Amino acid sequence: MCGITGAIWTAPQRALTPEVLRQMTDVLWHRGPDDAGSYQSDFQLRPGYGAMPGVALGHRRLSIIDVAGGHQPLSNEDGSVWIVFNGEIYNHRQLRRRLEGAGHQFRTHSDTEAIVHLYEDEGLDFLEHLNGMFALAIWDARARRLVLARDRLGEKPLYYRHEPERLLFASELKSLLQVPNIERQVDPQAVDDYFTYQYVPHPRTIFRGFAKLPPAQYAVYQDGRLSTHCYWSPDFNREVVRPAADDAAELVELLTSSVQLRLESDVPLGAFLSGGVDSSLVVGLMQRLSTSPIKTFSIGFPQKEFDETAYAREVAERWGTEHHEFRVEPRCIDVLEKLAWHYDEPFADSSAIPTYYVAKLSRQHVTVALTGDGGDELFAGYLRYRAVRMAGWFDHLPPAVRGALAKLSAGMATGGCPQRSWLRRAGRLGEALSFSPQRRYLEWMALFNEGRRADLYSEEFLARLSDADPYRFLAAAQARSARRDPVTSACITDLLTYLPCDLLTKVDIASMANSLECRAPFLDHRVVELACRMPIGRKLRGGRAKRILREAFGDLLPPRVARRPKMGFGVPLAQWFRGELKDYARQMLLDSPAAGPTYFRPGAVERLWSEHQSGAFDHGYRLWGLLFFEQWHRQWVDRATAVAATSAPSAI
């Protein structure tokens, strides 16, 4: 696991100096504390050959495979193709045998070198042969082009900035911000997206002129032009009905293979263990495939309704793992500044807090950790999928009846009852009945729905917004499975949006902040394609989620874990904002806000605060979104006017 950065330019005045490249690379130190490297080739004008672009590649390395020999940037035999790579290619051994048979000479045992030679043989089709998670840049001097690519599901991030006569790229936005005189202009549409989704969806970023390469895409910069292309696009409308035993058998085979591939490491390896079905299955398969006890790591809370450690402990005891636990107290003040620095953009998923801490705990013992990410999206694990099914029953009612039910439910959805209570969930279900099924899903997912955003934003900020609807991002994903049943469509929509933009971003940044690599066996593209072809009855039936996982892998799960409902990796924000976080949050949001009237209507934040403190409403997750935005704005916008944010807060 690593950090990559660099640039290509087609005019000498746009050159990246070695000192700037060093700064861009060094700010990614946390992603690769073990080694650093660079490659630089100046712009050249050769008579009869035309212009050769200038290129700079920077790399920070977290050594996982071929610790001694995997230095980057790395080239092919004659130095005409160079690569910087972040990630792991799990099938690199099979690729290596094939490539050696074709005559390629390998100098290392790293997975990176297999990519270089595969690119030589396959050209831009090389990506179709990779099984792994990755973000990479390849400089092909013969073709005079730079190729950027990102893995199929979006496990590894890749940012870029396309300027006249230059393209910049990096694993994190902060690396691009090291370039002198680069503009740091907040995009109002990205702010609106953030307060809708709790993240800024790809390809947009929080700053104008910067972009994220979407999952399953590659970009080619050649002759001063940039083009992007999709290399993996399954037919999500295709459903395959066959005997359940066949689906179960293939799932066992593929998921076991996926875990086996992800166990390769030359450094200590373990697993995150929440006590839920997904992480418990991964741990069970890991231990079956291991000859010694694996290391497992769990996070808990003092509040019982948010604490899963008892279930995790039960799984650890079942398999005899070397188990470690950490309890999260409401001292997130200590970590908020670090999170705002590491995430680069506003990011309101509060489970980044426990994810950061479990990564920090894990890094004390291992360098690699397997996770259960992706299981909920692939096998209908979230409670909201049952809400999608229930709402479909109400869609047969006349619109007037649905509208009346929505009004009656509004108080239940926003009242002071606990966020995880069934009354609260029923209220949110009923409140959204007046919307179309597609738009309804956004209402359930939104941090602030359309009406609340209109109440929140100042007139000045509203004037800066275009007519662009944040819903378009979700609608484009929904359209890719429009012919499937509503629950399957919701699962696939989450797979294409919520998973890469929220969950995988959260895990990547929180883990790499602690120089820890995370691997997700459920996101092997073979498992993903199989799961997406299955009928919904394999996954959700009789109110029971993840049916096929529980049945196919039942022998791996303790009975209590196999029967338990979904809890989720939540944080007790409601209590924190009325307790230990209260004074700090009030000072940040109300007494001396930096963002303040630039974005928000006078009194709007005060109303949210007062309603929450009185117990009339639970605005905990909205207040956290505002608090993170405030902290981010102070670090990346306000301070940047005087001093560039070139170093992380202390004690990272």
Secondary structure as the mmCIF struct_conf table of DSSP 4:
data_model
#
loop_
_struct_conf.conf_type_id
_struct_conf.id
_struct_conf.beg_label_comp_id
_struct_conf.beg_label_asym_id
_struct_conf.beg_label_seq_id
_struct_conf.end_label_comp_id
_struct_conf.end_label_asym_id
_struct_conf.end_label_seq_id
STRN STRN1 CYS A 2 TRP A 9
BEND BEND1 THR A 10 ALA A 11
HELX_RH_3T_P HELX_RH_3T_P1 PRO A 12 ARG A 14
HELX_LH_PP_P HELX_LH_PP_P1 ALA A 15 THR A 17
HELX_RH_AL_P HELX_RH_AL_P1 PRO A 18 ASP A 26
TURN_TY1_P TURN_TY1_P1 VAL A 27 LEU A 28
HELX_RH_3T_P HELX_RH_3T_P2 TRP A 29 ARG A 31
STRN STRN2 PRO A 33 PRO A 33
BEND BEND2 ASP A 34 ASP A 34
STRN STRN3 ASP A 35 SER A 41
STRN STRN4 GLN A 44 ARG A 46
TURN_TY1_P TURN_TY1_P2 PRO A 47 TYR A 49
STRN STRN5 GLY A 50 MET A 52
STRN STRN6 GLY A 54 ARG A 61
BEND BEND3 ILE A 65 ASP A 66
TURN_TY1_P TURN_TY1_P3 VAL A 67 GLY A 69
BEND BEND4 GLN A 72 PRO A 73
STRN STRN7 LEU A 74 SER A 75
TURN_TY1_P TURN_TY1_P4 GLU A 77 ASP A 78
BEND BEND5 GLY A 79 SER A 80
STRN STRN8 VAL A 81 ILE A 89
TURN_TY1_P TURN_TY1_P5 TYR A 90 ASN A 91
HELX_RH_AL_P HELX_RH_AL_P2 HIS A 92 GLY A 101
TURN_TY1_P TURN_TY1_P6 ALA A 102 GLY A 103
HELX_LH_PP_P HELX_LH_PP_P2 HIS A 104 PHE A 106
BEND BEND6 ARG A 107 ARG A 107
HELX_RH_AL_P HELX_RH_AL_P3 ASP A 111 GLU A 122
HELX_RH_3T_P HELX_RH_3T_P3 GLY A 123 HIS A 129
STRN STRN9 GLY A 132 ASP A 140
TURN_TY1_P TURN_TY1_P7 ALA A 141 ARG A 144
STRN STRN10 ARG A 145 ARG A 150
BEND BEND7 ARG A 152 LEU A 153
BEND BEND8 LYS A 156 LYS A 156
STRN STRN11 TYR A 159 GLU A 163
TURN_TY1_P TURN_TY1_P8 PRO A 164 GLU A 165
STRN STRN12 ARG A 166 ALA A 170
BEND BEND9 SER A 171 GLU A 172
HELX_RH_AL_P HELX_RH_AL_P4 LEU A 173 LEU A 176
TURN_TY1_P TURN_TY1_P9 LEU A 177 GLN A 178
BEND BEND10 VAL A 179 VAL A 179
TURN_TY1_P TURN_TY1_P10 PRO A 180 ASN A 181
STRN STRN13 VAL A 186 VAL A 186
HELX_RH_AL_P HELX_RH_AL_P5 PRO A 188 TYR A 197
BEND BEND11 GLN A 198 TYR A 199
TURN_TY1_P TURN_TY1_P11 HIS A 202 PRO A 203
STRN STRN14 ARG A 204 ARG A 204
BEND BEND12 ILE A 206 ILE A 206
STRN STRN15 PHE A 207 PHE A 207
TURN_TY1_P TURN_TY1_P12 ARG A 208 GLY A 209
STRN STRN16 ALA A 211 LYS A 212
HELX_LH_PP_P HELX_LH_PP_P3 LEU A 213 PRO A 214
TURN_TY1_P TURN_TY1_P13 PRO A 215 ALA A 216
STRN STRN17 GLN A 217 GLN A 222
TURN_TY1_P TURN_TY1_P14 ASP A 223 GLY A 224
STRN STRN18 ARG A 225 CYS A 230
TURN_TY1_P TURN_TY1_P15 PHE A 236 ASN A 237
HELX_RH_AL_P HELX_RH_AL_P6 ALA A 244 LEU A 261
TURN_TY1_P TURN_TY1_P16 ARG A 262 LEU A 263
BEND BEND13 ASP A 266 VAL A 267
STRN STRN19 LEU A 269 PHE A 272
BEND BEND14 GLY A 275 GLY A 276
HELX_RH_AL_P HELX_RH_AL_P7 VAL A 277 LEU A 289
BEND BEND15 THR A 291 SER A 292
HELX_LH_PP_P HELX_LH_PP_P4 PRO A 293 ILE A 294
STRN STRN20 LYS A 295 GLY A 300
BEND BEND16 PRO A 302 GLN A 303
HELX_RH_3T_P HELX_RH_3T_P4 LYS A 304 PHE A 306
HELX_RH_AL_P HELX_RH_AL_P8 THR A 309 TRP A 319
TURN_TY1_P TURN_TY1_P17 GLY A 320 GLY A 320
STRN STRN21 GLU A 322 ARG A 327
HELX_LH_PP_P HELX_LH_PP_P5 VAL A 328 GLU A 329
BEND BEND17 PRO A 330 PRO A 330
TURN_TY1_P TURN_TY1_P18 CYS A 332 CYS A 332
HELX_RH_AL_P HELX_RH_AL_P9 ILE A 333 TYR A 343
BEND BEND18 GLU A 345 GLU A 345
TURN_TY1_P TURN_TY1_P19 SER A 350 SER A 351
HELX_RH_AL_P HELX_RH_AL_P10 ALA A 352 ARG A 363
TURN_TY1_P TURN_TY1_P20 GLN A 364 HIS A 365
BEND BEND19 THR A 367 THR A 367
STRN STRN22 VAL A 368 LEU A 370
TURN_TY1_P TURN_TY1_P21 ASP A 373 GLY A 374
HELX_RH_AL_P HELX_RH_AL_P11 GLY A 375 LEU A 378
TURN_TY1_P TURN_TY1_P22 PHE A 379 ALA A 380
BEND BEND20 TYR A 382 TYR A 382
HELX_RH_AL_P HELX_RH_AL_P12 LEU A 383 PHE A 394
TURN_TY1_P TURN_TY1_P23 ASP A 395 HIS A 396
BEND BEND21 LEU A 397 LEU A 397
HELX_RH_AL_P HELX_RH_AL_P13 PRO A 399 THR A 414
BEND BEND22 GLY A 415 CYS A 417
TURN_TY1_P TURN_TY1_P24 GLN A 419 ARG A 420
BEND BEND23 SER A 421 SER A 421
HELX_RH_AL_P HELX_RH_AL_P14 TRP A 422 GLU A 431
TURN_TY1_P TURN_TY1_P25 ALA A 432 SER A 434
BEND BEND24 PHE A 435 PHE A 435
HELX_RH_AL_P HELX_RH_AL_P15 PRO A 437 MET A 445
BEND BEND25 LEU A 447 PHE A 448
HELX_RH_AL_P HELX_RH_AL_P16 GLU A 450 LEU A 456
STRN STRN23 TYR A 457 TYR A 457
HELX_RH_AL_P HELX_RH_AL_P17 GLU A 459 ARG A 464
BEND BEND26 ASP A 467 ASP A 467
TURN_TY1_P TURN_TY1_P26 PRO A 470 PRO A 470
HELX_RH_AL_P HELX_RH_AL_P18 TYR A 471 GLN A 478
HELX_RH_3T_P HELX_RH_3T_P5 ALA A 479 SER A 481
TURN_TY1_P TURN_TY1_P27 ALA A 482 ARG A 483
BEND BEND27 ARG A 484 ARG A 484
HELX_RH_AL_P HELX_RH_AL_P19 PRO A 486 LEU A 496
TURN_TY1_P TURN_TY1_P28 THR A 497 THR A 497
HELX_RH_AL_P HELX_RH_AL_P20 TYR A 498 TYR A 498
HELX_RH_PI_P HELX_RH_PI_P1 LEU A 499 LEU A 503
HELX_RH_AL_P HELX_RH_AL_P21 LEU A 504 MET A 512
TURN_TY1_P TURN_TY1_P29 ALA A 513 SER A 515
STRN STRN24 GLU A 517 ARG A 519
HELX_RH_3T_P HELX_RH_3T_P6 PRO A 521 LEU A 523
HELX_RH_AL_P HELX_RH_AL_P22 HIS A 525 ARG A 533
BEND BEND28 MET A 534 MET A 534
HELX_RH_3T_P HELX_RH_3T_P7 ILE A 536 ARG A 538
TURN_TY1_P TURN_TY1_P30 LYS A 539 LYS A 539
STRN STRN25 ARG A 541 ARG A 541
TURN_TY1_P TURN_TY1_P31 GLY A 542 GLY A 543
STRN STRN26 ARG A 544 ARG A 544
BEND BEND29 ALA A 545 LYS A 546
HELX_RH_AL_P HELX_RH_AL_P23 ARG A 547 ALA A 552
TURN_TY1_P TURN_TY1_P32 PHE A 553 PHE A 553
HELX_RH_3T_P HELX_RH_3T_P8 GLY A 554 LEU A 556
BEND BEND30 LEU A 557 LEU A 557
HELX_RH_AL_P HELX_RH_AL_P24 PRO A 559 ARG A 563
HELX_LH_PP_P HELX_LH_PP_P6 ARG A 564 LYS A 566
BEND BEND31 PHE A 569 PHE A 569
HELX_RH_AL_P HELX_RH_AL_P25 LEU A 573 ARG A 578
TURN_TY1_P TURN_TY1_P33 GLY A 579 LEU A 581
HELX_RH_AL_P HELX_RH_AL_P26 LYS A 582 ARG A 586
HELX_RH_PI_P HELX_RH_PI_P2 GLN A 587 ASP A 591
BEND BEND32 SER A 592 SER A 592
BEND BEND33 ALA A 594 ALA A 595
HELX_RH_AL_P HELX_RH_AL_P27 GLY A 596 TYR A 599
STRN STRN27 PHE A 600 PHE A 600
TURN_TY1_P TURN_TY1_P34 PRO A 602 GLY A 603
HELX_RH_AL_P HELX_RH_AL_P28 ALA A 604 SER A 614
TURN_TY1_P TURN_TY1_P35 GLY A 615 GLY A 615
BEND BEND34 ALA A 616 ALA A 616
HELX_RH_AL_P HELX_RH_AL_P29 GLY A 620 HIS A 633
HELX_RH_PI_P HELX_RH_PI_P3 ARG A 634 ASP A 638
HELX_RH_3T_P HELX_RH_3T_P9 ARG A 639 THR A 641
TURN_TY1_P TURN_TY1_P36 ALA A 642 ALA A 642
BEND BEND35 VAL A 643 VAL A 643
BEND BEND36 SER A 647 SER A 647
HELX_LH_PP_P HELX_LH_PP_P7 ALA A 648 PRO A 649
TURN_TY1_P TURN_TY1_P37 SER A 650 ALA A 651
#
